[in-house]
């Protein structure tokens, strides 16, 4: 039985999986930013396809990056905790 493509995400696990992947990225990036703020910012401050603007407020401010890292970790954990598996329906 073919599934109606207009209903592809209805009951699909993919939105929750995508949110879970975003949460994992947020937690991981936050942990690296917390442990090694200067090295992490230095990696992204030049020739980084647009990321330079995002990291500019943290250049030379490791404490500011650590505070942001804590917020990233908290937000990532919150996001992950709100994802629930959904049964796949035809």
OpenMM code with the backbone's topology and positions (N, CA, C; nanometers):
from openmm import Vec3, app, unit

residues = "UNK UNK UNK UNK UNK UNK UNK UNK UNK UNK UNK UNK UNK UNK UNK UNK UNK UNK UNK UNK UNK UNK UNK UNK UNK UNK UNK UNK UNK UNK UNK UNK UNK UNK UNK UNK UNK UNK UNK UNK UNK UNK UNK UNK UNK UNK UNK UNK UNK UNK UNK UNK UNK UNK UNK UNK UNK UNK UNK UNK UNK UNK UNK UNK UNK UNK UNK UNK UNK UNK UNK UNK UNK UNK UNK UNK UNK UNK UNK UNK UNK UNK UNK UNK UNK UNK UNK UNK UNK UNK".split()
positions = [
    Vec3(0.0851, -0.1183, 0.0000),
    Vec3(0.0000, 0.0000, 0.0000),
    Vec3(0.0897, 0.1246, 0.0000),
    Vec3(0.0672, 0.2139, -0.0922),
    Vec3(0.1465, 0.3364, -0.1022),
    Vec3(0.1007, 0.4383, 0.0008),
    Vec3(0.1980, 0.5112, 0.0509),
    Vec3(0.1687, 0.6170, 0.1468),
    Vec3(0.1492, 0.7479, 0.0719),
    Vec3(0.0496, 0.8232, 0.1102),
    Vec3(0.0229, 0.9540, 0.0501),
    Vec3(0.1411, 1.0459, 0.0810),
    Vec3(0.2131, 1.0978, -0.0208),
    Vec3(0.3301, 1.1819, 0.0056),
    Vec3(0.2973, 1.3096, 0.0822),
    Vec3(0.1723, 1.3552, 0.0757),
    Vec3(0.1360, 1.4759, 0.1510),
    Vec3(0.1342, 1.4483, 0.3005),
    Vec3(0.1286, 1.3203, 0.3377),
    Vec3(0.1245, 1.2837, 0.4793),
    Vec3(0.2579, 1.2241, 0.5246),
    Vec3(0.3641, 1.2488, 0.4509),
    Vec3(0.4926, 1.1838, 0.4768),
    Vec3(0.5434, 1.2052, 0.6189),
    Vec3(0.5204, 1.3216, 0.6781),
    Vec3(0.5704, 1.3479, 0.8132),
    Vec3(0.4648, 1.3278, 0.9204),
    Vec3(0.3417, 1.3002, 0.8816),
    Vec3(0.2364, 1.2776, 0.9800),
    Vec3(0.2643, 1.1457, 1.0500),
    Vec3(0.2868, 1.1498, 1.1777),
    Vec3(0.3170, 1.0287, 1.2518),
    Vec3(0.4575, 0.9773, 1.2282),
    Vec3(0.5373, 1.0513, 1.1551),
    Vec3(0.6734, 1.0101, 1.1238),
    Vec3(0.7666, 1.0349, 1.2418),
    Vec3(0.8656, 0.9487, 1.2596),
    Vec3(0.9639, 0.9723, 1.3652),
    Vec3(1.0691, 1.0764, 1.3264),
    Vec3(1.0714, 1.1213, 1.2007),
    Vec3(1.1790, 1.2092, 1.1548),
    Vec3(1.1830, 1.3473, 1.2187),
    Vec3(1.0732, 1.4134, 1.2466),
    Vec3(1.0856, 1.5424, 1.3161),
    Vec3(1.1522, 1.5279, 1.4535),
    Vec3(1.1148, 1.4256, 1.5280),
    Vec3(1.1766, 1.4039, 1.6592),
    Vec3(1.3231, 1.3652, 1.6440),
    Vec3(1.3541, 1.2862, 1.5434),
    Vec3(1.4940, 1.2480, 1.5207),
    Vec3(1.5779, 1.3694, 1.4829),
    Vec3(1.5228, 1.4561, 1.4000),
    Vec3(1.5947, 1.5784, 1.3615),
    Vec3(1.6192, 1.6673, 1.4824),
    Vec3(1.5179, 1.6811, 1.5663),
    Vec3(1.5336, 1.7611, 1.6881),
    Vec3(1.6368, 1.6979, 1.7804),
    Vec3(1.6374, 1.5660, 1.7884),
    Vec3(1.7360, 1.4958, 1.8713),
    Vec3(1.8777, 1.5202, 1.8191),
    Vec3(1.8945, 1.5179, 1.6863),
    Vec3(2.0264, 1.5451, 1.6285),
    Vec3(2.0703, 1.6882, 1.6585),
    Vec3(1.9787, 1.7830, 1.6501),
    Vec3(2.0110, 1.9217, 1.6844),
    Vec3(2.0511, 1.9313, 1.8311),
    Vec3(1.9799, 1.8605, 1.9176),
    Vec3(2.0116, 1.8622, 2.0605),
    Vec3(2.1506, 1.8051, 2.0860),
    Vec3(2.1845, 1.6973, 2.0177),
    Vec3(2.3171, 1.6366, 2.0333),
    Vec3(2.4247, 1.7349, 1.9889),
    Vec3(2.4015, 1.8033, 1.8786),
    Vec3(2.4970, 1.9045, 1.8321),
    Vec3(2.5126, 2.0155, 1.9360),
    Vec3(2.4011, 2.0623, 1.9910),
    Vec3(2.4055, 2.1712, 2.0891),
    Vec3(2.4837, 2.1302, 2.2133),
    Vec3(2.4584, 2.0104, 2.2635),
    Vec3(2.5279, 1.9631, 2.3834),
    Vec3(2.6768, 1.9452, 2.3539),
    Vec3(2.7091, 1.8831, 2.2425),
    Vec3(2.8495, 1.8612, 2.2075),
    Vec3(2.9253, 1.9906, 2.1858),
    Vec3(2.8669, 2.0822, 2.1103),
    Vec3(2.9315, 2.2112, 2.0865),
    Vec3(2.9467, 2.2874, 2.2175),
    Vec3(2.8454, 2.2780, 2.3030),
    Vec3(2.8528, 2.3433, 2.4331),
    Vec3(2.9638, 2.2868, 2.5197),
    Vec3(2.9796, 2.1549, 2.5209),
    Vec3(3.0857, 2.0935, 2.6016),
    Vec3(3.2240, 2.1352, 2.5533),
    Vec3(3.2424, 2.1379, 2.4220),
    Vec3(3.3712, 2.1813, 2.3679),
    Vec3(3.3952, 2.3285, 2.3998),
    Vec3(3.2928, 2.4110, 2.3836),
    Vec3(3.3055, 2.5533, 2.4156),
    Vec3(3.3305, 2.5785, 2.5629),
    Vec3(3.2784, 2.4931, 2.6478),
    Vec3(3.2997, 2.5056, 2.7920),
    Vec3(3.4420, 2.4654, 2.8301),
    Vec3(3.4899, 2.3561, 2.7736),
    Vec3(3.6218, 2.3035, 2.8093),
    Vec3(3.7368, 2.3789, 2.7433),
    Vec3(3.7179, 2.4225, 2.6190),
    Vec3(3.8255, 2.4855, 2.5426),
    Vec3(3.7734, 2.6070, 2.4661),
    Vec3(3.7297, 2.7096, 2.5367),
    Vec3(3.6636, 2.8216, 2.4679),
    Vec3(3.7524, 2.8944, 2.3675),
    Vec3(3.8770, 2.9216, 2.4027),
    Vec3(3.9637, 2.9960, 2.3104),
    Vec3(3.9940, 2.9155, 2.1844),
    Vec3(4.0302, 2.7902, 2.2008),
    Vec3(4.0623, 2.7063, 2.0863),
    Vec3(3.9405, 2.6902, 1.9954),
    Vec3(3.8250, 2.6707, 2.0564),
    Vec3(3.7022, 2.6504, 1.9785),
    Vec3(3.6655, 2.7767, 1.8992),
    Vec3(3.6740, 2.8918, 1.9609),
    Vec3(3.6433, 3.0176, 1.8912),
    Vec3(3.7467, 3.0447, 1.7823),
    Vec3(3.8755, 3.0202, 1.8130),
    Vec3(3.9804, 3.0433, 1.7132),
    Vec3(3.9587, 2.9603, 1.5868),
    Vec3(3.9042, 2.8421, 1.6027),
    Vec3(3.8798, 2.7548, 1.4883),
    Vec3(3.7769, 2.8137, 1.3923),
    Vec3(3.6837, 2.8925, 1.4441),
    Vec3(3.5717, 2.9427, 1.3645),
    Vec3(3.5756, 3.0929, 1.3363),
    Vec3(3.6786, 3.1631, 1.3793),
    Vec3(3.6745, 3.3094, 1.3663),
    Vec3(3.7199, 3.3630, 1.2304),
    Vec3(3.7864, 3.2819, 1.1493),
    Vec3(3.8345, 3.3276, 1.0185),
    Vec3(3.7984, 3.2279, 0.9087),
    Vec3(3.7556, 3.2803, 0.7933),
    Vec3(3.7277, 3.1989, 0.6738),
    Vec3(3.6435, 3.0762, 0.7069),
    Vec3(3.5313, 3.0983, 0.7748),
    Vec3(3.4466, 2.9874, 0.8206),
    Vec3(3.3065, 2.9932, 0.7601),
    Vec3(3.2973, 3.0379, 0.6356),
    Vec3(3.1705, 3.0376, 0.5615),
    Vec3(3.0557, 3.1060, 0.6347),
    Vec3(3.0846, 3.2181, 0.6958),
    Vec3(2.9799, 3.2953, 0.7624),
    Vec3(2.9744, 3.2789, 0.9129),
    Vec3(3.0432, 3.1807, 0.9667),
    Vec3(3.0414, 3.1591, 1.1121),
    Vec3(3.1196, 3.2676, 1.1863),
    Vec3(3.2018, 3.3415, 1.1147),
    Vec3(3.2832, 3.4459, 1.1786),
    Vec3(3.1968, 3.5445, 1.2560),
    Vec3(3.0867, 3.5817, 1.1969),
    Vec3(2.9977, 3.6791, 1.2616),
    Vec3(2.9379, 3.6220, 1.3902),
    Vec3(2.9069, 3.4945, 1.3892),
    Vec3(2.8475, 3.4308, 1.5075),
    Vec3(2.9460, 3.4195, 1.6230),
    Vec3(3.0736, 3.3996, 1.5929),
    Vec3(3.1719, 3.3827, 1.7014),
    Vec3(3.2396, 3.5134, 1.7420),
    Vec3(3.2198, 3.6188, 1.6653),
    Vec3(3.2854, 3.7468, 1.6948),
    Vec3(3.2662, 3.7939, 1.8393),
    Vec3(3.1470, 3.7830, 1.8991),
    Vec3(3.1309, 3.8296, 2.0378),
    Vec3(3.2135, 3.7509, 2.1400),
    Vec3(3.2641, 3.6341, 2.1000),
    Vec3(3.3378, 3.5492, 2.1932),
    Vec3(3.4890, 3.5593, 2.1782),
    Vec3(3.5370, 3.6245, 2.0716),
    Vec3(3.6811, 3.6373, 2.0501),
    Vec3(3.7412, 3.7174, 2.1657),
    Vec3(3.8365, 3.6570, 2.2344),
    Vec3(3.9016, 3.7224, 2.3478),
    Vec3(3.8189, 3.7246, 2.4753),
    Vec3(3.7062, 3.6556, 2.4763),
    Vec3(3.6173, 3.6536, 2.5933),
    Vec3(3.5799, 3.5096, 2.6298),
    Vec3(3.6745, 3.4335, 2.6855),
    Vec3(3.6446, 3.2931, 2.7163),
    Vec3(3.5328, 3.2759, 2.8186),
    Vec3(3.5208, 3.3667, 2.9132),
    Vec3(3.4133, 3.3544, 3.0129),
    Vec3(3.2770, 3.3704, 2.9458),
    Vec3(3.2675, 3.4622, 2.8509),
    Vec3(3.1421, 3.4822, 2.7775),
    Vec3(3.1067, 3.3561, 2.6987),
    Vec3(3.2085, 3.2943, 2.6377),
    Vec3(3.1842, 3.1705, 2.5617),
    Vec3(3.1397, 3.0576, 2.6549),
    Vec3(3.1959, 3.0529, 2.7753),
    Vec3(3.1564, 2.9485, 2.8708),
    Vec3(3.0116, 2.9663, 2.9165),
    Vec3(2.9699, 3.0897, 2.9379),
    Vec3(2.8300, 3.1139, 2.9762),
    Vec3(2.7379, 3.0698, 2.8627),
    Vec3(2.7741, 3.1050, 2.7406),
    Vec3(2.6953, 3.0619, 2.6248),
    Vec3(2.6946, 2.9096, 2.6138),
    Vec3(2.8077, 2.8476, 2.6428),
    Vec3(2.8167, 2.7015, 2.6382),
    Vec3(2.7195, 2.6377, 2.7361),
    Vec3(2.7098, 2.6932, 2.8555),
    Vec3(2.6149, 2.6396, 2.9540),
    Vec3(2.4710, 2.6529, 2.9038),
    Vec3(2.4420, 2.7656, 2.8397),
    Vec3(2.3079, 2.7842, 2.7831),
    Vec3(2.2824, 2.6837, 2.6704),
    Vec3(2.3832, 2.6587, 2.5867),
    Vec3(2.3694, 2.5602, 2.4785),
    Vec3(2.3411, 2.4213, 2.5342),
    Vec3(2.4170, 2.3834, 2.6356),
    Vec3(2.3998, 2.2511, 2.6958),
    Vec3(2.2603, 2.2382, 2.7556),
    Vec3(2.2186, 2.3390, 2.8300),
    Vec3(2.0855, 2.3352, 2.8921),
    Vec3(1.9758, 2.3270, 2.7863),
    Vec3(1.9872, 2.4080, 2.6820),
    Vec3(1.8858, 2.4070, 2.5761),
    Vec3(1.8850, 2.2732, 2.5022),
    Vec3(2.0024, 2.2184, 2.4770),
    Vec3(2.0102, 2.0893, 2.4097),
    Vec3(1.9491, 1.9773, 2.4925),
    Vec3(1.9762, 1.9781, 2.6222),
    Vec3(1.9173, 1.8763, 2.7101),
    Vec3(1.7659, 1.8923, 2.7178),
    Vec3(1.7201, 2.0164, 2.7247),
    Vec3(1.5755, 2.0408, 2.7275),
    Vec3(1.5105, 1.9895, 2.5987),
    Vec3(1.5709, 2.0239, 2.4849),
    Vec3(1.5153, 1.9821, 2.3565),
    Vec3(1.5102, 1.8296, 2.3463),
    Vec3(1.6194, 1.7644, 2.3828),
    Vec3(1.6231, 1.6179, 2.3756),
    Vec3(1.5193, 1.5549, 2.4675),
    Vec3(1.5020, 1.6120, 2.5843),
    Vec3(1.4088, 1.5529, 2.6809),
    Vec3(1.2632, 1.5630, 2.6366),
    Vec3(1.2356, 1.6483, 2.5405),
    Vec3(1.0982, 1.6660, 2.4931),
    Vec3(1.0662, 1.5865, 2.3662),
    Vec3(1.1594, 1.5045, 2.3214),
    Vec3(1.1343, 1.4227, 2.2024),
    Vec3(1.0795, 1.2871, 2.2461),
    Vec3(0.9754, 1.2433, 2.1814),
    Vec3(0.9117, 1.1149, 2.2117),
    Vec3(0.8961, 1.0358, 2.0826),
    Vec3(0.9191, 0.9065, 2.0891),
    Vec3(0.8978, 0.8254, 1.9684),
    Vec3(0.7503, 0.8219, 1.9304),
    Vec3(0.7258, 0.8222, 1.8014),
    Vec3(0.5882, 0.8141, 1.7507),
    Vec3(0.5765, 0.6888, 1.6653),
    Vec3(0.4683, 0.6172, 1.6775),
    Vec3(0.4517, 0.4984, 1.5931),
    Vec3(0.4383, 0.5385, 1.4463),
    Vec3(0.4950, 0.4589, 1.3599),
    Vec3(0.4856, 0.4841, 1.2158),
    Vec3(0.3508, 0.4329, 1.1671),
    Vec3(0.2814, 0.5172, 1.0934),
    Vec3(0.1482, 0.4823, 1.0411),
    Vec3(0.1495, 0.4838, 0.8891),
    Vec3(0.0694, 0.4002, 0.8303),
    Vec3(0.0546, 0.4004, 0.6832),
    Vec3(-0.0508, 0.4984, 0.6419),
] * unit.nanometer
topology = app.Topology()
chain = topology.addChain("A")
for resn in residues:
    res = topology.addResidue(resn, chain)
    for name in ("N", "CA", "C"):
        topology.addAtom(name, app.Element.getBySymbol(name[0]), res)
